[in-house]
Amino acid sequence: MRRRFKHRIREITGRSRGISMERRLSELRSYVRGWTGYFGLASQLKLFDKLDQWIRRRIRMCYWKQWRRAKRRREMLIRLGVPRRQAIRHARSRQSYWHMSKTIASGGG
């Protein structure tokens, strides 16, 4: 159950999919709402909480990939309220999208 759910989320939030974030989020919202409606009767709150955290990290990863260049990343992080010095340090990082989606600057820490 969880493996299939995560596989489908990975398909929807795939970094190489050439669709807008609006469409991606719309597909994601629709799928998660249906899945929650079906499996929500089991009321495994810890499982839903873990999956919610994981999905949010996948979305942050998609945005990080979308921003591409360090200058754009810095601008967007500053716009989101990250202190300038921290935004510059994170924007210049060469670490992977997945790793950066967990940092404090992107809201995952």
C-alpha positions in Angstrom: 0.0 0.0 0.0 2.6 2.6 1.1 5.1 1.5 -1.6 2.5 2.0 -4.4 1.5 5.3 -3.0 5.1 6.6 -2.8 5.8 5.3 -6.4 2.8 7.2 -7.7 3.9 10.4 -5.8 7.3 10.0 -7.3 5.8 9.8 -10.8 3.7 13.0 -10.2 6.6 14.9 -8.6 9.3 13.7 -11.0 11.9 16.4 -11.5 12.2 15.8 -15.3 8.5 16.1 -16.0 8.0 19.2 -18.1 4.8 20.5 -16.6 4.0 23.6 -14.6 4.0 23.5 -10.8 0.3 24.4 -10.8 -0.6 21.3 -12.8 1.8 19.1 -10.8 0.2 20.3 -7.5 -3.3 19.8 -8.9 -2.6 16.2 -9.8 -0.9 15.6 -6.5 -3.8 17.1 -4.6 -6.3 15.0 -6.5 -4.4 11.8 -5.9 -3.7 12.4 -2.2 -7.3 13.4 -1.6 -8.6 10.1 -3.2 -6.0 8.0 -1.4 -6.8 9.6 2.0 -10.5 9.2 1.4 -10.0 5.5 0.7 -7.5 4.6 3.4 -8.5 7.3 5.9 -10.8 4.8 7.7 -7.8 3.1 9.1 -6.9 6.3 10.8 -3.2 5.7 11.1 -2.3 9.3 12.0 1.5 8.6 12.4 1.6 7.1 8.9 -0.3 10.1 7.4 2.0 12.5 9.2 5.1 10.8 7.9 3.7 10.7 4.3 2.7 14.4 4.6 6.3 15.3 5.6 7.7 13.3 2.7 5.4 14.8 0.2 6.2 18.3 1.3 9.9 17.5 0.9 9.3 16.2 -2.6 7.5 19.5 -3.5 10.4 21.6 -2.1 12.8 19.4 -4.2 10.7 20.2 -7.3 10.9 24.0 -6.6 14.7 23.7 -6.0 15.1 22.0 -9.3 12.9 24.5 -11.1 14.9 27.5 -9.8 18.1 26.1 -11.4 20.6 28.9 -11.1 22.2 30.2 -7.9 21.0 33.8 -8.5 17.4 32.7 -8.9 17.6 30.4 -5.8 18.9 33.3 -3.8 16.2 35.6 -5.0 13.4 33.2 -4.3 14.8 32.2 -0.8 15.0 35.9 0.2 11.5 36.5 -1.2 10.3 33.6 1.0 11.8 35.3 4.1 15.1 33.5 4.5 17.9 35.8 5.9 20.1 37.1 3.1 23.4 35.5 4.3 21.8 32.1 4.7 20.0 32.4 1.4 23.3 33.1 -0.4 25.0 30.2 1.3 22.3 27.7 0.5 21.8 29.0 -3.1 25.5 28.4 -3.9 25.4 24.9 -2.5 26.3 22.0 -4.9 24.4 19.4 -3.0 21.6 17.4 -4.5 18.0 18.6 -4.8 16.9 16.0 -2.3 19.5 17.0 0.2 18.7 20.7 -0.2 15.0 20.1 0.3 15.8 19.2 3.9 17.8 22.3 4.7 16.5 25.0 7.1 16.5 27.6 4.3 13.9 25.7 2.3 11.7 25.1 5.3 12.5 21.5 5.8 14.8 21.7 8.8 
